[in-house]
C-alpha cells in the first residue's frame, strides 16, 4: 500500500495544527494583556449561539457569491490570457489536487484522522484565525484607519498565512472583515468560517 493510500502523509489541515496552536497562544496573551475577559466573551457567545448560527448561515450565501465572482474573474482572465493564467495557477491546482487525494484517502481509511481534520479545519482554525486576523489585526488597524485600508492589509496577511492559496483567500478575507464590521460579533465570523471550511472539506472528499 502506498503512502498516500495508507494515509501516513499529513494533510495540510493536520500539518497546520502546531502553527494554529502557536498563533492561538499568542492571540490569547495579546488579548489578555489588553484586558479582554475570555470568560465573559464565551458567556456572551453561548447566549447568542442560535442567533449567531442563523446569521452565519445567511452570510454563507454571500461567501458563495464571492467565490462565484472570483471564478468569473479567473474565467475572464483565462479567456484573455489563456496559457499564462493556467501556468500561474498551476501550483495552486497541484496543491488542491494533492489535498483532494489526501482527504479522500483519510475519509476512506481512517475515521479517527478524519475527525481530527474536521476539528482542525472547523473548530481550531476558525477560532484562532478569526481571533487573530479579525479581532486583533483588523480591529487594531481599524482604530487608526478606515475600513478598506484595515480590511485589505489584515486580509492580505490572512491570505499569506494560507500560502499558495493566497490569491483565492484574499477576497474571502475581505468578505470576513465586512461581516465583522457589520455584525461586531466574532462568534458570527467563527461560525461562518466553520461552515466555509466544512463545505470545502466536503467538496474535497467527494471530488477526489
C-alpha positions in Angstrom: 0.0 0.0 0.0 1.4 3.4 -1.0 2.0 6.2 1.4 -1.0 8.1 0.0 -3.3 5.1 0.3 -2.2 4.2 3.8 -2.7 7.8 4.8 0.7 8.2 6.6 1.4 11.6 5.0 -0.1 14.5 6.8 -2.7 16.6 5.2 -2.5 20.4 5.1 -5.0 20.6 7.9 -3.1 18.3 10.2 0.3 19.9 9.5 -1.1 23.4 10.4 -2.1 22.3 13.9 1.2 23.4 15.6 1.1 26.8 13.8 -2.5 27.3 14.8 -1.8 26.4 18.4 1.1 28.8 18.5 -1.0 31.6 16.9 -3.8 30.9 19.3 -1.4 31.2 22.3 -0.1 34.5 21.0 -3.6 35.8 20.5 -4.7 34.7 24.0 -1.7 36.5 25.5 -2.3 39.7 23.5 -6.0 39.9 24.3 -5.4 39.0 28.0 -2.8 41.8 28.2 -5.4 44.2 26.6 -7.8 43.3 29.4 -10.2 41.1 27.4 -12.2 38.7 29.6 -12.3 35.3 27.8 -14.9 34.1 30.3 -17.1 37.0 29.6 -16.7 36.6 25.8 -17.5 32.9 25.9 -20.6 33.5 28.1 -21.8 36.1 25.5 -21.2 33.7 22.6 -23.2 31.0 24.3 -26.1 33.3 25.0 -26.4 34.3 21.3 -25.3 30.9 19.8 -28.6 30.1 18.0 -29.0 33.6 16.6 -25.3 33.8 15.5 -25.6 30.4 13.7 -28.6 31.7 11.7 -26.7 34.8 10.8 -23.6 32.8 9.8 -25.8 30.6 7.6 -27.2 33.7 5.9 -23.7 35.1 5.3 -22.7 31.8 3.7 -24.7 32.8 0.7 -22.5 35.9 0.4 -19.4 33.7 0.6 -20.8 31.6 -2.3 -21.3 34.9 -4.3 -17.7 35.9 -3.6 -16.5 32.6 -4.9 -18.7 32.9 -8.0 -17.3 36.3 -8.8 -13.8 35.1 -8.2 -14.3 32.2 -10.7 -15.9 34.6 -13.1 -12.8 36.8 -13.0 -10.5 33.8 -13.4 -12.5 32.6 -16.4 -12.4 36.0 -17.9 -8.6 36.2 -17.4 -8.2 32.8 -18.9 -10.3 33.8 -22.0 -8.0 36.9 -22.4 -4.6 35.5 -21.5 -5.0 31.7 -21.9 -1.9 29.6 -21.0 -0.4 32.4 -18.9 -3.2 32.2 -16.4 -3.0 28.4 -16.4 0.7 28.5 -15.7 0.2 31.0 -12.9 -2.5 28.9 -11.3 -0.7 25.5 -11.7 0.9 25.4 -8.3 -2.4 26.1 -6.6 -4.1 23.5 -8.8 -1.5 20.9 -7.9 -1.9 21.7 -4.2 -5.6 21.4 -4.4 -5.3 18.0 -6.3 -3.0 16.7 -3.6 -5.3 17.9 -0.8 -8.3 16.2 -2.5 -6.4 12.9 -2.7 -5.2 13.1 0.8 -8.6 13.9 2.3 -10.4 11.3 0.2 -7.8 8.7 1.5 -8.2 9.8 5.1 -12.0 9.6 4.8 -11.8 6.1 3.4 -9.1 4.6 5.6 -9.2 6.5 8.9 -12.3 7.9 10.5 -10.2 9.0 13.5 -8.0 11.1 11.3 -11.0 12.5 9.5 -12.4 13.6 12.9 -9.0 15.2 13.6 -9.0 17.0 10.3 -12.6 18.2 10.9 -11.6 19.5 14.3 -8.6 21.3 13.0 -10.4 22.8 10.0 -13.9 23.5 11.5 -13.1 24.4 15.1 -9.4 25.2 15.7 -8.7 27.1 12.5 -11.9 29.3 12.6 -11.4 30.2 16.3 -7.7 31.0 16.0 -7.8 32.7 12.7 -10.8 34.9 13.4 -9.4 35.9 16.8 -6.0 36.8 15.3 -6.8 38.3 11.9 -10.2 39.9 12.6 -10.3 40.6 16.3 -6.6 41.6 16.7 -5.1 42.7 13.4 -8.3 44.1 11.7 -9.6 45.8 14.9 -6.1 47.3 15.7 -5.8 48.8 12.2 -9.5 49.9 12.2 -9.0 52.0 15.3 -6.5 54.1 13.3 -7.5 53.8 9.7 -10.6 53.4 7.5 -12.4 50.1 6.8 -10.9 49.4 3.4 -7.3 50.0 4.5 -7.8 47.9 7.6 -9.7 45.1 5.7 -7.1 44.9 2.9 -4.0 44.7 5.0 -5.5 42.3 7.5 -6.9 40.2 4.7 -3.5 40.2 2.9 -1.9 38.9 6.0 -4.7 36.3 6.3 -4.1 35.3 2.7 -0.4 34.9 3.0 -0.9 32.7 6.1 -2.6 30.3 3.6 0.4 30.0 1.3 -0.3 29.2 -2.3 -4.0 29.7 -1.9 -3.4 33.4 -1.1 -5.0 34.7 -4.4 -8.2 32.9 -3.6 -8.2 33.6 0.2 -7.7 37.4 -0.2 -11.3 38.2 -1.3 -12.6 35.8 1.3 -10.7 37.6 3.9 -12.2 40.9 2.7 -15.7 39.4 3.0 -15.0 38.2 6.5 -13.9 41.7 7.5 -17.1 43.1 6.0 -19.1 40.6 8.1 -17.3 41.5 11.2 -17.6 45.3 10.5 -21.4 44.7 10.0 -22.1 42.4 13.0 -19.3 43.2 15.5 -19.8 39.6 16.8 -16.7 37.5 16.4 -18.8 34.4 17.1 -20.7 35.0 13.8 -17.4 35.1 12.0 -16.2 32.0 13.7 -19.4 30.1 12.8 -19.3 31.4 9.2 -15.6 30.3 8.9 -16.5 26.9 10.2 -19.3 26.5 7.6 -16.9 27.6 4.8 -14.2 25.1 5.9 -16.8 22.3 6.4 -18.1 22.8 2.9 -14.6 22.9 1.4 -13.6 19.6 3.1 -16.8 18.0 1.9 -16.1 19.1 -1.7 -12.5 17.9 -1.5 -13.5 14.5 -0.1 -16.2 13.8 -2.8 -14.3 15.4 -5.7 -11.2 13.2 -5.4 
